[in-house]
């Protein structure tokens, strides 16, 4: 049903005549009559009937006018919700990895509570592949993921990507390990016969390890998998292997970080939204606040 025709029907139910509707809405009486007739054709039943020299709503017309009040209200609410210039309000569903939640989202939550209380976040911790899948299924409005410069993630053309921040990663080894100068391949080659620890919920860091190891001429022996960086750290201290950790990882007794360069592995955090959805006011606000934290 055409929304404009529903507006005319509601006006007719309130004003009582097509002439009054025409004057109130600045259209001709003929236009009102034609649009009401077209609406009756759409719904398949007469909406007005003669009443002397005027017309009145039929019982079906009155019922439809009652429904139309709620339909028009919902339509207006939807337009306001989607208006890019509207005041941000609503719930934004987010799927993000642990570090992004801790360092990027939680500070924004506090700011929203103070400055934009009408905007709420629903946050789920998910690794990038799962977060991206949820976004594609419309289970979340925003996904925050990561990849590495040495293992770029494929992004579907239906999604829009915005880079947030980057961080260098190093090789974490037991502190008693011998130091090896040189490139990333030189550093990793010293651990060609060592067990390796990689992520249990994502393969990106494993791809980086395998890429650099290939440059060094060996295939890494991956025996352990863990999701938590703290657990990876504990595993290294326990002698279960070596792994990649952020270059800024807090100094930990029993672990030494070896700088990697040429190539330098860098983790890249980014946001993903469905194409054309980023102008929804509460989502646009959240994206703006996240970008501000990176500058």
Secondary structure, DSSP 8 states (H G I E B T S, - for coil): --HHHHHHHHHHHHH-SHHHHHHHHTS-HHHHHHHHHHHHHHHTS--EEEETTEEEE-HHHHHHHHHHHHHHHHHHHHHHHH-TTS---EEEEEEE-HHHIIIIIHHHHHHHHHH-TTEEEEEEE--HHHHHHHHHTTS-SEEEEEEETTB-----TTEEEEEEEEEEEEEEEETTS----SSHHHHHHTTTTSEEEE-SS-SHHHHHHHHHHHHHT---EEEEE-S-HHHHHHHHHTTS-BEEEETT----TTEEEE---SS--EEEEEEEEETT-TTSHHHHHHHHHHHHTT-
